[in-house]
Structure formats: C-alpha cells, structure tokens
C-alpha cells in the first residue's frame, strides 16, 4: 500500500461543491473529487445549535500536493469557517500511480510520475 492524502470539506449546495471539484481537478490539484449529499449537519455556531443541509466533497491528492489543494479549497470557500479535514490514507499501487499522474507535482518534489486508473 502507498500513501495518498484525502481531504474532506462541505458546501452549502451542490453547485458550490461541483464548482470546487471541477476547479481542483482542472487545476490538477486533486486527482478525483467525490461529491455526496445532501447530508444533515448539526453543530454549534455563534452560541446557537444550528442544523443545515450540506454537500460533502472528498478529494484525493498526493501528499506533496496536499498544501496547495487545501489552499485552493480555502481561497474560494463560501463559509466563514470551512470544515477542512485531512487524512493520510493508503492506496493500492495502481491507484497511487494514477493519483500521482493526475496531480501536477510541485517543482522539485519528485511526486509526479505514474499511470492509469480512475477515481
């Protein structure tokens, strides 16, 4: 098994989630973004218990591309305090190679080669 990074975040509607997904994949910051929802969220916000419907994005990227992907999510996120959760996960050799090939490596990081697969 080989390391990749998984980033989860939520958006207020499907359109915002899809826009983020397309932006990340088109910029080669994420190999794949899966969108699921709607999900119900219950949380404390400004001294109140709130409930809302959200759409969740799960992004797959390289460990080298993690910081740039998170920065891109945060720069265009509509929430004042977006949820951004990062997990180091293990992938099969073929999936890891596909993620590496799909994500543009940062200069000098050595994390840009690989081939074949899907999200």
N, C-alpha and C positions, 0 to 999 in steps of 0.2 A: 504494500500500500504506500501511497505517496501523498505528501501534504498539499492541500489547496486551502483557500480561505472562503468562508461562507459569510455573507453579510445579510442581515435581515433588517428591514425597515418597513414602516407602514405609511399609508397615504389616505387622505380623506375621501378619495373617489377613484374609480377605475381609470379614468382618463389621466389623472396625475401619476398613477402607478405605471401605466403603459408608457407615458411620456418619459419617465425616468428610465424605465427598462430600455426603451429604444435609444435614448441618449447614451447610456452606459455601454450598450453593445455596439452601437455605431462608432463610438469613440475608442472601442477596443479596450475598455477598462474592465469589462466583465465578459466572460465567455457566454454566459447564459443568465437570464433573469426569469425566474418563475413567479407568476402572479397568482395569488389565491385570495378568495374573498367572495362575498363580504364576510368579515369576521367582526364579532362584537367585542368591544374593549370597554372595560370598567376600570377607572383609575382616579386618583386624587389629582386635582388641578385647581390651583388658586383657592385652597381651603374648601373645596367642594368635591363631592363624589360625582364624577361625570360618567356618562356612557355614550359611546359613539359607534358608528359602523365605519370600518376601515378596510383597506385593501393592503395585503402584505406582499412585499417583494423579497425574494430570496435570491441573492446574487452570488454567482460562483466566479472567483478570480484567483490569480496566483498570489502567493504570499508576497512576492515582490511588488505586485500591483495593488496591494491592499490599501495603502495610504492614499494613492491617487483616486481610487474608486470611492473611498469614504469621503474624500474632499469634494468630489463631484456630486455625490448624493447631498451633502450638506449645503453646497453652494446654491442649489436650486430647489431645496425642500421648502414646501409651503408652511410647515409647522414652525412655531417659535422654538420649540424644544423637540426635535425629531428623535424618535427611537432609532438608534443605530447599534445593533448587536453584532459582534464579530465572533466567529468560532473557527478554530483550526480543525479541519476535518481531513480524513484520509480517503483517497480515491484509488481506484484501480489504475494500473499503469497506462492503459489506453485512454481512460478519461482524463487523467492527469496530463498526458501528452496533448490531448485535444484542447484542454483549458490553456495550457502554455502556448499552443499555436494560435489560439483565438484571441489571446490578450497580448497587446503590444508590450514588449518588455521595456522597462526604463533603461536609459543608456547605461551600459556597463554592468547590468545586474545579472546577465547570463541566464535569464529565465524566459527566453522567447522561442525555443525550438520545440517541435513536436508535430504530431499529425493525427488526423482522423477522429471521428466520433460525433456525438451530439449531446445536447443538454438534457 
